[in-house]
C-alpha cells in the first residue's frame, strides 16, 4: 500500500505536538514537533487498537506515546529508550499523565515484561542495531509478545537505495551512527522465522525517508 492518507493527517499530529514541544530547547523542539513529517506515525497510530495498552520499544522522547494518548485514547502508554537524554524529554512530555510511563534501560538489559499490552511498537529502531543483532533482538520481542497482541514495526526500507542513502547521511549527521537498514522482505522473513503471523508490508514515503510498516502477531496458543 502506498501512503494515500491526506497530508492533513500528518499536519494534525504536528498540531497536537506543537504546544508540548514548545517547552523544549530548539533542537529537541524540532525533533519532537516535526517527527510526523519524517516517520509515518499517522499510519502507525491507525494500527494501534483504540483504548488499548501500548508499549513502545525505543520510544525516544515519547512522541508516539503522547500521540497515542491523544488520538487513540490508550489506557496505558509505556515505553523505554537507551538514551537518558531522550527519556528525560519523555518525562517532561508526559508530565502529569498517569497513563504515560517511560524508563531508561541499558542496551544489554533484558526486555521489560510485555504481558498485558495490546500493541507493541518499534519505530525507526531496527536500523540502529548492529546487523548481527537484529534477528536476535526481534526474536526476543517475539518471545515476549503476548498471544494476540500486535507487533507494529516501521523502519527504513533498504530496498530503496536513494532514500536509504539519504537516511544514512541523516543519521551520520544527527546521531553520528552508521546505521543498518533492512529491506521489508528481510524483516518479514525474520519475524516469521520467530513464529509470528506477519501481514504484507505497507510502504510510505515521508519526505525522502522510505519506510515499510509491518504488523505481526503471535498466534493464540503460540509458543511463549
N, C-alpha and C positions, 0 to 999 in steps of 0.2 A: 504494500500500500504506500503510495506517495502521499506526502502531507498535503491534504486539501482543506484542513480546518482553516477558518477565516483568521487572517492575521490579527484580528481584534482579540482572539483567544490569548495570544502572547501579550498583547498590549494590556489586556485585563489583568494578567498576572503581574505585569510590571507596575500597574497602578496599585495593586494590592501591596506590593513591596515598597512603594515609594515612601510612605510615611515612616515605617520602621527603619528603612535603610538610611534615612536622613540623620539618624543618630550616630552613624559611623564615620570614621575618617574617610577622606575622598576615595582612596583606592579600594577599601573594603566596601564602601557605599556603591561604587561602580560594579564590583564583582557580584554583590548581592542583588542590586536593583536591575542589572542587565542580564542576570542568569537565564531568564526565559528566552532571550534572544539567541543564545549560543548553545542551548540544550533543549530538547523537545519536552519540557516539563508539562506542557499542556496535554500532550499525548500520554505521558506517564500518569498524570492525575486522572485522566479518563479511565484508566485501568485499575485504579485503587478503589475497592468497594466503599461506597458511601456509608458513613457511620462505622467503618471498620477500625481495626487496630493496626497501625503501621509501624514497621521498623525499617530504618534507613541505614544501610551499611556504607560507611564513608560519607557521612551526612554533611561534611564541611561546616559551613556557617548556619546550617539548619534551614536553608531556603525552602527546600521541598517540604519539610515537615511543617513549616509555617503555612505554606500554601495549602497543604492537605487539611490543616485545621480549618482554614477559611473557606476552601472550595469543596471539600469532601466531607466536612464535619466529622473528622476522625475522632473516635473516643480516646485514642492514645496515639501520640506521635513521638516515637522514641528513636534514638539512633546513637551512633558513636563515630568518632573520627580519630585518626592517628596524629592530627595536628592540634597541639594545645591552643595555638592562636585561633584556629577556626572554631574550636569548641568554646573558647571564651566569647567569640562573636555570637555563637548559637545561644549561649546562656542569656546574652543581652537581648537577642531577637525574641526569645521565648519567655522573657521575664514576666512573671505574674500569671502564667497559664499553667495550671497543674496537670494538663494533659500532655504537655511538652516536656521531654526529658532527654538530655544528651550527655554523654560521658566521653572522656578522653581515655583511649586504650593504646597500649603498646602494640606495634605491628605483630609481635610474636605471641601476643596473648591469645588464649582460646576465644572462639566466638561467644558472645553472650547467649543466654537462653532465649530461643526464638519461639518457644511454645506459647500458644495463645494469640499469636498475631495472625491476622487475615491476609496481610501482604507484607512482603519483604522487598525492598528496592535496593538497587546498586547502580547508581547513575554516574557515568564517567569515572569509574574507579578501576575497572579491569585493566585498562591500558597503562595504568600507573604501576601495576605489579610486574615484577620480573617475569619474562615469558615462561621460564621454567616453573614458576609457582602458580600460574593462572589456573591450570586444570586442577591442581591440588586444592586451591582455595575455593573454587566452585564446588568441588566435592565436599568440602567441609560445610559450605552453605546448604548444599542439597541434603546432607545428612541431618542437619539441624532444622530443616524446614518442616513445619507441621503438616501432616497429611491434609490435602485440600487447599492449603494456602497458596497464594500466588507469589512467585518469584519474578519480579519485573526488573529486567536489566536493560539499560540503554548505554551504548558506548560508541566510540568512533569506529567506523567501518573501514577496515584496512583494504577492502576490495575497491575502494575509490581512491586511486593514488594521489590525485591532486589535492583533494581535501585532507587526506592523511598527511601529506607533506606540509600543508599549511598549518594543520593542528600540531605537528611536530615542532614547527617554529614557535607557535603559541606557547607550548609547554616548556620549550627551552628558555624562552624569554621570561615567562611569568613564574614557572615552577622550578626552572633550572634542572629539568629532568629530560633524559632521553627515554621516551615512552614506547610502549609495545602494543599497539592496537592489533586486534584480530578481525578477520573477516566474519560476517554474520554466520556463514555456514560453519566455520570452525567452532565458534562459541556454541551454536546449536548442537553440534556433534558432541562437544564436551559435556553439555548439560544432559543429553540423552544417555551418554555413557555412564552418568551418575544416577540413572534410574528415574529421571524426571520426564513427564509428558511435556512436550515443547510445541507451541504453536509456530506457524511460519512467521519469520521475522517481518516486521514492518520497517519502512525506511523513511527517514526525514532529513531534510537539509535545513540547517539553522545558520544563516549567513553562509560562510564557507565550510562549516563543520558538517560532515556527513555522518549521520547516526543510524544505527539499527536499533530496534526495540524488540525485545523478546519477552514473552510471557510463558513461564514454565510452572508446572505444578507437580507436587509429589502425589501420586495416586493414593486414594484412601486405601489403607491396608498395606501400603508400600513399606519397604524396609526402613528402619529408623537408624 
